[in-house]
Each structure stands twice: as C-alpha cells, then as structure tokens.
Amino acid sequence: MSVKLDPRLLTIAEMVRTDGKICDVGTDHALLPCYLYEQGAKNIIASDVNDGPLKSAEATILQYGAQNCVRVMKSDGLRSIPPCDDIIVAGMGGELIARIVTECAFITENTRFILQPMTKAEILRRTLYENGFEILEERTAESSGKTYTVMLVRFSGTKTNISDEFAFFGKNTDEVYRSSVKERLKKLVRSNEALKPLLK
Ligand SMILES: C[S@@+](CC[C@H](N)C(=O)[O-])C[C@H]1O[C@@H](n2cnc3c(N)ncnc32)[C@H](O)[C@@H]1O
C-alpha cells in the first residue's frame, strides 16, 4: 500500500531532499515522513510536541512498514532534535514556524527548511530575513479550496529588513497565490492604509 498525500503535502514533499537526515516538525499523522520513506529517504524523524499526534504517527509508521527509517520523537519545535539536513515545519501559524526556525541550534550551509504557514506568512518572511535567513524559492500549494505558499529557506547570515510587498508576496509569482493574498490585503487595508499600494 502506498501513501496518498493531498496536493498541499505533495508540494511540500517535492521540495525535500531524500538523501539526507530529515525532520518533520509537528508531524501529526506522519503521512509525510512515510511518503518520503517510500521515495527512498532512510533517516527521518517524525516529531511532535503532543502525545496524541505521536501515537497517531506511530500507527501510521507501522501501517506503512517504515519503522526502520522513520523514528518518532517528542519535542517542542527543534529543541530536542539532533542535527538534520532538511527540516519541514508545515501546517502551523507563521509566528510559531518563525519561532521554531529561529531557535534552531544546528544550522550549517547545507541546512534547508521547508516551511508552509497556514496564516501570517508575512510575519514569517519578516522574521526570517531579520534573523539572517533567506527564501530560495516558493511554490503554491492548494488544499480544500484554500491557497498556501511553501517556502524553501536557508540561513545566509545577512540580516535584512524586507519591504511590505516582499513580506506579503515573497518569491511566489503565481497569480493564484497573489490573488489570494490580495483578498486578505483588502481586509487589512481597512485598518492600515499604508498597505493600499500592494493591491495594485
Ligand atoms: C495542524 S497539524 C499539521 C500536521 C502536518 N505538519 C501537516 O502539515 O499536515 C499541527 C501539528 O503541530 C503540532 N505542534 C504544535 N506546536 C508544536 C511545537 N511547538 N512543536 C512541535 N509540534 C507542534 C501539533 O501537535 C500538531 O500535531
């Protein structure tokens, strides 16, 4: 039986390198680690801070026979996680993802973060750049009629303040994503006139 991912998780999976050490932070059901195992990944941590998701992750790992390559770890963000090459943080709010990434204590030139915020992508982008991270690429992921962005991120060491335009749209040039951001901006301009030029 092979793992079936929804389009959102599939887009995330396609941005992960399968030849290194991988950690899926906030794994919940662990479908993504099991899919990556089926794609050839041999060293994957499925981590979560809550016991319920960890139980569900263990059941999924057994269901797909991935227990030799996928191990479950309890951790708040990356606090208890050993060094990894590709770190996925998906399906959480932008502020929480920003906290998890900026707390990472084992970054090297090779470290990559694959980030998919459900909300407040602009706060995530601002925090990343203020802390010396940069976005290499963004792709659109759609799920249940909603549009999200998935960011591929690395540490550059250069701290930058980004523009409002880059904070809201990032490196995602897809018209579907940009339209969804503009819909949100229409509500935000009611309390912040300075954002109005971004609607053009
Ligand atoms: C909505 S689920 C997303 C699951 C999966 N990553 C996805 O994108 O489908 C969010 C998961 O993050 C976990 N989580 C929340 N805060 C966390 C933290 N500080 N560290 C690790 N996991 C966390 C929750 O327990 C939950 O399982």
Ligand as a Chemical Component Dictionary entry (heavy atoms), coordinates in Angstrom:
data_LIG
# 
_chem_comp.id                   LIG 
_chem_comp.type                 NON-POLYMER 
_chem_comp.pdbx_formal_charge   0 
_chem_comp.three_letter_code    LIG 
# 
loop_
_chem_comp_atom.comp_id 
_chem_comp_atom.atom_id 
_chem_comp_atom.alt_atom_id 
_chem_comp_atom.type_symbol 
_chem_comp_atom.charge 
_chem_comp_atom.model_Cartn_x 
_chem_comp_atom.model_Cartn_y 
_chem_comp_atom.model_Cartn_z 
_chem_comp_atom.pdbx_ordinal 
LIG C1  C1  C 0  -2.329 21.087 12.035 1  
LIG S1  S1  S 1  -1.112 19.934 12.460 2  
LIG C2  C2  C 0  -0.134 19.888 10.972 3  
LIG C3  C3  C 0  0.323  18.491 10.667 4  
LIG C4  C4  C 0  1.237  18.352 9.451  5  
LIG N1  N1  N 0  2.516  19.011 9.693  6  
LIG C5  C5  C 0  0.574  18.921 8.220  7  
LIG O1  O1  O 0  1.049  19.931 7.697  8  
LIG O2  O2  O -1 -0.427 18.329 7.778  9  
LIG C6  C6  C 0  -0.060 20.804 13.576 10 
LIG C7  C7  C 0  0.791  19.869 14.421 11 
LIG O3  O3  O 0  1.830  20.627 15.030 12 
LIG C8  C8  C 0  1.995  20.157 16.350 13 
LIG N2  N2  N 0  2.672  21.226 17.101 14 
LIG C9  C9  C 0  2.128  22.383 17.569 15 
LIG N3  N3  N 0  3.064  23.117 18.211 16 
LIG C10 C10 C 0  4.215  22.422 18.130 17 
LIG C11 C11 C 0  5.535  22.647 18.614 18 
LIG N4  N4  N 0  5.847  23.750 19.314 19 
LIG N5  N5  N 0  6.487  21.712 18.359 20 
LIG C12 C12 C 0  6.174  20.586 17.679 21 
LIG N6  N6  N 0  4.941  20.312 17.207 22 
LIG C13 C13 C 0  3.981  21.218 17.430 23 
LIG C14 C14 C 0  0.603  19.813 16.810 24 
LIG O4  O4  O 0  0.615  18.909 17.899 25 
LIG C15 C15 C 0  0.017  19.198 15.538 26 
LIG O5  O5  O 0  0.210  17.812 15.500 27 
# 
loop_
_chem_comp_bond.comp_id 
_chem_comp_bond.atom_id_1 
_chem_comp_bond.atom_id_2 
_chem_comp_bond.value_order 
_chem_comp_bond.pdbx_ordinal 
LIG C1  S1  SING 1  
LIG S1  C2  SING 2  
LIG S1  C6  SING 3  
LIG C2  C3  SING 4  
LIG C3  C4  SING 5  
LIG C4  N1  SING 6  
LIG C4  C5  SING 7  
LIG C5  O1  DOUB 8  
LIG C5  O2  SING 9  
LIG C6  C7  SING 10 
LIG C7  O3  SING 11 
LIG C7  C15 SING 12 
LIG O3  C8  SING 13 
LIG C8  N2  SING 14 
LIG C8  C14 SING 15 
LIG N2  C9  SING 16 
LIG N2  C13 SING 17 
LIG C9  N3  DOUB 18 
LIG N3  C10 SING 19 
LIG C10 C11 SING 20 
LIG C10 C13 DOUB 21 
LIG C11 N4  SING 22 
LIG C11 N5  DOUB 23 
LIG N5  C12 SING 24 
LIG C12 N6  DOUB 25 
LIG N6  C13 SING 26 
LIG C14 O4  SING 27 
LIG C14 C15 SING 28 
LIG C15 O5  SING 29 
# 
